[in-house]
């Protein structure tokens, strides 16, 4: 049921995406986009059993590539980009943790395996040496993996995947290379995902792991119009 609700929400967002494009008065320009950046943040993870609650995982970091399609248009003389992008669990994408749980025999990990991002980039009406600032608002849907490794043995006591929604906001600096029909940008975004709750299965334990990942991403993106 949760997956069906997520698919319905994604379909609604896509409908909204194309509805906005129909409101634009300027000529629409379609583009594809490639990006690569550094991601860091915190899982805000804890074990939920006794007080005080010991930490689960912690610092999260890594590198991530993404690609996407978009529409560039104009509403009330303000340039707007609508972007749908995907960051796969490939291309050496590794956004995860390697922090200890606090328990001597366990190692806790949280990994963002892949994400689908839908957002809008709104260009501010200022320009300096052809560099234009913009703000970004969007939604992210990521496959977030929780797992615990027992250092005393090879099997994982717990491993789970959940697709979680997150809200995103950010800013960017954009520079056009008009002779190549290309734009380049330096983008920053902050994303906070909804809470993950999983039971940690290990001998003689009845513990739950809670996490709500929050990440900051800085990336270089190349946008090619077609």
N, C-alpha and C positions, 0 to 999 in steps of 0.2 A: 504493500500500500504506500509506503514511504517513497519507493522508486517511482510509482505512478504519479504521485503528487509532484515530485521533482520534475518529471518529464512534462507534466502539464504546465508547471511554472516556466520551464524553459521555452515551451511553445508559445506561451503568452508573451514572454520577453522578446522572442523573435517577431511576433506580430506587432508588438510595440515598436520594435526597431524599424520595420518597414512602414509603419504608420507615420513615424516622425519624418522619414524620408519623403513621403508624399506631401508633407506640409512645407517642405523647403521650396523657396522661390527661385534659387539659383540653380544652375546646371549641376546635376549630380556627377561626381567622379568616383569611380570604384578603384580600389587598390588592394594589393596584398602586402602583408607586413611580416618581417622577420625580426626577432629580437633575441638578445642574450644578456643575462644579468646575474647579479649576486643577490642572494636572499639570506636574511637573518631574522631572528625573532626569538620567541619563547613559547613553549607549549602550554605554560600555566597548568602543568599536570600535577596531580596529587593522588595518593592513595586515600581512599575513604573507608576507614575502619575505626581507628581509635584516634584520640586526641593526644598530642598534636599529630596532624596528618603529614606523613613523610612525602617528599617530592617524588614525582614520576617524570622521568626524562628531564627536561629543562630547556637549555639553549638549543635552538634549531638553526641550521645554516646550510648553505650549499649554493650550487649554480644551476641555472635553469634556462633552457632555450624554448622559444615559442614561435608559432606562426599563426597567421590569421588573415581574414578578409574583412574589408570595411567599405564604408560609404562616406565620402566627404561632401558636405553640402553647406548651405548657408541659410540661417533663419534670422530675419530682422537684422541683416548685415553682419551677423556674427557667424564666423566659420565654426562648423561642428563636424566631428568625425564620430561615426558609429562603428564600433569594432567588435568582432567576434573572433576570439583567439583560443588556441589550444596549446597546452604545454604537456607533451607526452611523457610517459615513463620510459624514456629512451634518450639517445644523444648525450649520454653521460649526465643526465639530469639526476642530481642527488641532493635532495633537501630533506635532511633527517637529523637525528640526535644520536649521540653516543654517550650520554651521561648516565651515571650510576643511579639506581633507584634509592640507594641508601641501605638496602639489605645486602649482606655480604655475598650471597650466592647469585644475585640477580643483576641483570643489566637491562635497562628499559630503553626502548627506542620508539620514536614516532617519526613517520616518514610520509611526506606529501608525495604520493606516487604520480599523480597527474592532475591537471585542472583545466576546466573550461571557463573562460571569462568573457562576459558581455558587458560593454561599457560605452560611455560617451565621453569624448574629449572636447571641451569647450575652449576655444581660443579667445584670449583676452584682447581687447582692441588697442594693444600697444605693440610697438615694434622698435627694435634697436639693432642696427646693422643686419637687418633681415632675420633676426632672431625673435620669435614670437613665443611668449609664455602661454601655457594652457593649464586648465584644471581637469581632473579626471574623476568620474564617478562610475561605479559599476558593481556587478555581482560576480562572485566566483563560486564554482561548484567543484570540489576537489575530492579525490580518493585519498583518505587519510588512514594510514595503517598504524595500528598500535601493536606492539609485541614485546614480550619479556623473554629474555634468554637466561637460562640457568647455566651459570659458568661451570657447574660441577658435572653437567651432562650436555650432550649435543641437542636434544629436542627442545623446541620452544614450548614452554608451558602455556603460552597464550599468543595468538596472532589473530588479528581481525582487520577487516576493511569496512569503512563506512564512507559513503559520499555525503559530504557536509557542505552546506551553504555558508557563504561569507560575504560581508559587505566590504567594499573597497573604495578608497579615495586616494588622490594623488595629484601630482603636478608634473609638468614637463617643459623643456625648452626645445623649440623646433626650428630647424634651419632648412630652407628649400634649396635644392639644386635643380633649378628650372630647366637648364639645358639638358639634363638627363631625365626629367620628369620624375624626380625622386625627392623625398624629404627624409632627413635624418633627425633623430630626437634623442635627448637624454631624459629618461622617464624615472620618476619615483612613485611608488604606490605603497599603501598600507592596507593590509587585509586582515580582518578578524573573523574567524570561523565560529560556527556554533559548537556547543559542547558535545564531546564524545564521552560515552560512559560504557566501560567494558569490565566484565568480571575477569580477574586474574586467577587462572586456575593453576594451583600448585599444591603439593601435598600439605594437608592439614591447614589449609588457608581458605578463607572466604572473604576476599578483598575485592574492591572495585577500583578501577583506575578512571579518574576524571581528567579531561584535558580540554582546553579551548585555545587552539593555536592562534598566534598573532604574529604576522610576518611583515617585514619591510623589504621591498625589492627595489634595486637600482639597476637599470638596464639601458643598453643602447639599442635603438630600433631603427630599421630602415624600411621606408614605405615607398612602394613603386606603384604609380598609377597605370591603369590600363583602360 
